[in-house]
């Protein structure tokens, strides 16, 4: 059943986004070094099977298998000329699953970072980045995506370039960053400053928030920080616990029960869209669906102590604590 993200947000419900793509593909046979985007044509049945499992688990939003489907990322596999083709087909596969659902499901076109540094740190220019993102978003739109889901960003320049491309292509958009470096993004953005990036955009995002990062506890603290300044719908799409190495294999510590607790706390922290990132399986997502359904409206905002008690210790310091610590060091000289 087709709908739009703005229509679903207008219902006032807390929406459930889907879980992980890459880690679930590895469980289904993806090998190291194999780009997940090639499965769009090589194993479309596996791509659709994961979409279907997430819808069956209760997802209101499913993300296309296009995180690395921009020319800069595909160039690593000599497939930069396939950007539009792969993006379009990925959206079509997700669209078929969403349209077959008896309830409204939004198809969000996943748009990940280019993996390049912007000038002057690197060679990437604003215009080149916009062109790269626009090619991908054109394909997603042609394939039936409802919204451009710009995710795992870390640089303000890349956020602006991706947003510009979405606006240029006539697509509503969502933006999430990964606040995984001492409570900031890798390029230094703080959660409380994130919303200000869109002040001068001719079209505002439908929602902003955080995804990935280092664990469920940390992203909840990020969400609290973001909520102090943002008036937009907030997104929390956190990893399934904390990644741990078991030999050469990365295993995520989150259980379905833990992710259910995370989902309820995310609602209390102000999230309008809650989902899972790396390590989140359909089983985890079903637990999150049950938790949201049992806790449909926000209660009192959780404290950091409450988050740590329910979910586990923080990997990073809370952003405000980081700022305070830096100010203290500067004062001490």
C-alpha positions in Angstrom: 0.0 0.0 0.0 1.6 3.3 -1.1 1.9 6.2 1.2 4.4 9.1 1.9 6.6 9.7 4.9 4.9 13.0 5.5 1.5 11.3 5.6 2.7 8.7 8.1 4.3 11.3 10.3 1.1 13.3 10.2 -0.7 10.4 11.9 1.3 11.2 15.1 2.4 7.6 15.5 5.9 6.6 16.3 7.2 4.9 13.1 9.4 1.9 12.9 12.2 1.9 10.4 13.9 -1.3 9.4 17.1 -3.0 10.6 20.5 -3.8 9.1 21.2 -4.5 5.5 24.9 -5.5 5.3 25.1 -7.7 8.4 22.0 -9.6 7.4 23.3 -10.1 3.9 26.5 -11.6 5.4 24.3 -14.1 7.2 22.6 -14.8 3.9 25.9 -15.4 2.0 27.4 -12.1 1.1 31.2 -12.4 1.1 33.9 -10.0 2.3 34.7 -7.5 -0.4 31.5 -8.2 -2.4 29.4 -5.0 -2.8 25.9 -5.5 -1.5 24.6 -3.4 -4.4 25.5 -6.2 -6.8 22.9 -8.4 -5.1 20.3 -6.1 -6.6 20.8 -7.9 -9.9 22.6 -11.0 -8.9 20.3 -12.1 -6.0 17.2 -10.0 -6.2 15.2 -12.7 -4.3 17.5 -12.3 -1.3 17.1 -8.5 -1.4 13.4 -8.8 -1.4 13.4 -11.6 1.2 15.0 -9.2 3.7 12.6 -6.4 2.9 9.7 -8.8 3.4 11.1 -10.0 6.7 11.3 -6.5 8.0 7.8 -5.7 6.8 6.6 -8.9 8.5 8.3 -7.8 11.7 6.4 -4.5 11.6 8.5 -2.0 9.8 6.7 1.1 8.5 9.8 2.2 6.5 12.1 0.0 4.5 15.5 1.2 3.1 16.7 0.3 -0.3 19.9 -1.7 -0.8 21.8 1.4 -2.1 23.9 2.6 0.8 27.0 2.5 -1.4 25.3 3.2 -4.7 26.9 6.4 -5.7 29.6 6.7 -8.5 32.4 7.4 -6.0 31.7 4.2 -4.1 30.8 2.1 -7.1 34.1 3.2 -8.8 35.9 0.9 -6.4 34.3 -2.0 -8.2 34.5 -0.4 -11.7 30.7 0.0 -11.7 30.4 3.8 -11.5 28.4 3.8 -14.7 25.8 1.5 -13.2 24.6 4.0 -10.5 21.3 4.9 -12.1 20.5 1.3 -13.1 21.3 -0.2 -9.7 19.5 2.5 -7.8 16.4 2.2 -9.9 16.2 -1.6 -9.7 16.8 -1.5 -5.9 13.9 0.9 -5.5 11.7 -1.3 -7.7 12.5 -4.4 -5.5 11.6 -2.5 -2.3 8.5 -1.0 -4.0 7.1 -4.4 -4.9 7.3 -5.6 -1.3 5.8 -2.3 0.0 3.0 -2.3 -2.5 2.1 -5.9 -1.6 1.7 -5.0 2.1 -1.8 -4.7 3.5 -0.7 -1.6 5.5 1.2 1.5 4.4 4.9 1.0 4.0 7.3 3.8 2.9 10.2 3.0 0.6 13.2 5.1 1.6 16.1 5.4 -0.8 19.2 4.9 1.2 21.9 7.4 0.2 25.2 6.8 2.0 28.4 8.9 1.9 30.8 9.1 -1.0 33.8 8.0 1.1 35.7 11.0 -0.2 37.1 14.1 1.7 36.0 17.5 0.6 38.4 20.3 -0.4 40.7 21.4 1.1 41.2 18.2 3.0 40.6 16.1 -0.1 39.7 16.5 -3.8 35.9 16.4 -3.7 34.1 19.5 -4.6 30.5 20.5 -3.8 29.4 20.3 -7.4 30.9 16.9 -7.9 29.3 15.6 -4.8 25.9 17.0 -5.8 26.2 15.4 -9.2 27.1 12.0 -7.7 24.2 12.1 -5.2 21.8 13.4 -7.9 22.5 10.5 -10.2 21.7 8.0 -7.5 18.6 9.9 -6.3 17.3 10.1 -9.9 17.5 6.3 -10.1 15.8 5.9 -6.7 13.0 8.2 -7.7 12.5 6.4 -11.1 12.3 3.1 -9.3 9.5 4.3 -6.9 11.3 5.4 -3.7 9.1 7.8 -1.7 11.9 9.7 0.1 15.7 10.1 -0.1 17.1 8.7 3.2 20.5 10.3 3.5 22.4 8.4 6.2 25.6 7.9 8.1 26.9 11.3 7.2 29.8 13.0 9.1 30.7 16.2 7.2 28.5 19.3 7.0 29.6 19.7 3.4 28.4 16.3 2.4 25.1 16.8 4.2 24.6 20.0 2.2 25.5 18.3 -1.1 23.2 15.4 -0.6 20.3 17.7 0.5 20.9 19.9 -2.5 20.8 16.8 -4.8 17.5 15.6 -3.2 15.9 19.1 -3.6 17.2 19.4 -7.1 15.6 16.0 -8.0 12.3 16.9 -6.4 12.6 14.3 -3.6 11.6 14.9 0.1 14.5 13.8 2.3 15.7 12.7 5.7 19.2 13.1 7.0 21.0 11.2 9.8 24.6 11.4 10.9 26.8 9.0 12.7 27.9 10.5 16.0 30.6 8.0 16.7 33.7 10.0 17.7 33.6 11.2 21.3 29.9 12.2 20.9 30.6 14.0 17.6 30.7 12.9 14.0 34.1 12.0 12.6 34.3 15.5 11.1 33.4 17.2 14.3 29.6 17.9 14.1 27.8 17.9 17.5 24.2 16.7 17.8 23.0 20.0 19.3 24.3 21.8 16.2 23.0 19.5 13.6 19.6 21.1 13.0 21.2 24.4 12.3 22.7 23.0 9.1 19.3 23.2 7.4 18.4 26.8 8.2 19.2 28.1 4.7 18.1 25.1 2.7 15.2 26.0 0.3 13.4 22.8 1.4 13.7 21.4 4.9 14.2 17.7 5.7 11.2 15.8 6.9 13.2 14.4 9.7 16.8 14.5 11.1 18.6 12.3 13.5 21.3 9.7 14.1 22.1 6.3 12.9 24.9 3.7 13.3 27.5 5.0 15.8 28.9 2.8 18.5 25.9 1.4 20.4 22.3 1.8 21.5 23.1 3.6 24.8 25.2 6.2 23.0 22.7 7.0 20.3 20.0 7.6 22.9 22.3 10.2 24.5 22.8 11.7 21.0 19.1 11.9 20.6 18.6 13.7 23.9 21.3 16.2 22.8 19.7 16.7 19.4 16.3 17.3 21.0 17.5 20.3 22.9 17.7 22.3 19.7 15.7 20.6 17.0 12.0 21.1 16.3 11.9 18.6 13.5 10.9 14.9 13.7 13.8 13.0 15.1 15.2 9.7 13.9 17.1 7.1 16.0 18.4 4.1 14.1 21.0 2.6 16.4 23.3 -0.4 16.2 22.2 -3.6 17.8 24.2 -3.1 21.0 28.0 -2.8 20.7 30.1 -4.6 18.1 32.5 -7.2 19.4 35.1 -9.3 17.7 34.7 -13.1 18.1 37.8 -14.2 16.3 37.6 -12.6 12.9 33.8 -12.2 13.1 32.0 -9.1 14.3 29.1 -9.9 16.6 26.7 -7.3 18.0 25.8 -7.6 21.7 22.2 -6.6 21.5 19.4 -9.1 22.2 15.8 -8.7 21.1 14.9 -7.8 24.7 17.6 -5.1 24.8 16.5 -3.6 21.5 12.9 -3.5 22.7 14.1 -1.5 25.8 16.1 0.8 23.5 13.0 1.4 21.3 10.9 2.4 24.3 13.6 4.7 25.6 14.0 6.3 22.1 10.3 7.1 22.2 10.7 8.8 25.6 13.8 10.6 24.3 11.7 12.2 21.6 12.2 10.0 18.5 9.3 9.9 16.0 11.1 7.3 13.9 12.9 4.4 15.6 14.9 1.7 13.8 18.0 -0.5 14.0 21.3 -0.3 12.2 24.2 -2.7 12.1 23.4 -6.1 13.6 19.6 -5.6 13.8 17.8 -8.6 12.5 14.1 -9.1 11.8 13.8 -10.8 15.2 15.2 -7.7 16.9 12.9 -5.5 14.9 9.8 -7.5 15.9 10.8 -6.9 19.6 11.1 -3.2 18.8 7.7 -3.2 17.2 6.1 -4.8 20.3 7.8 -2.2 22.5 6.6 0.7 20.5 3.1 -0.6 20.3 3.1 -1.0 24.1 4.6 2.4 24.6 3.0 4.6 21.8 3.6 8.0 23.4 6.6 9.6 25.0 7.0 9.5 28.8 9.5 11.4 30.8 12.8 11.9 29.1 15.3 9.4 30.3 18.5 10.5 32.1 21.9 9.1 31.2 21.9 7.0 34.3 18.5 5.5 33.3 19.9 4.7 29.8 23.0 3.1 31.2 21.0 1.1 33.7 18.6 -0.2 31.1 20.9 -0.6 28.0 24.4 -0.7 29.3 27.4 1.6 29.6 28.3 4.4 27.1 31.2 3.8 24.8 31.7 7.6 24.4 31.3 10.4 26.8 28.0 12.2 26.4 28.4 15.2 24.1 27.7 17.8 26.8 30.3 16.1 29.0 32.8 16.2 26.1 32.1 20.0 25.6 32.5 20.6 29.4 35.7 18.7 29.5 37.2 20.6 26.6 36.1 23.9 28.1 37.7 22.9 31.4 41.0 22.0 29.7 41.1 25.3 27.9 40.5 27.2 31.1 43.4 25.3 32.7 45.6 26.2 29.8 
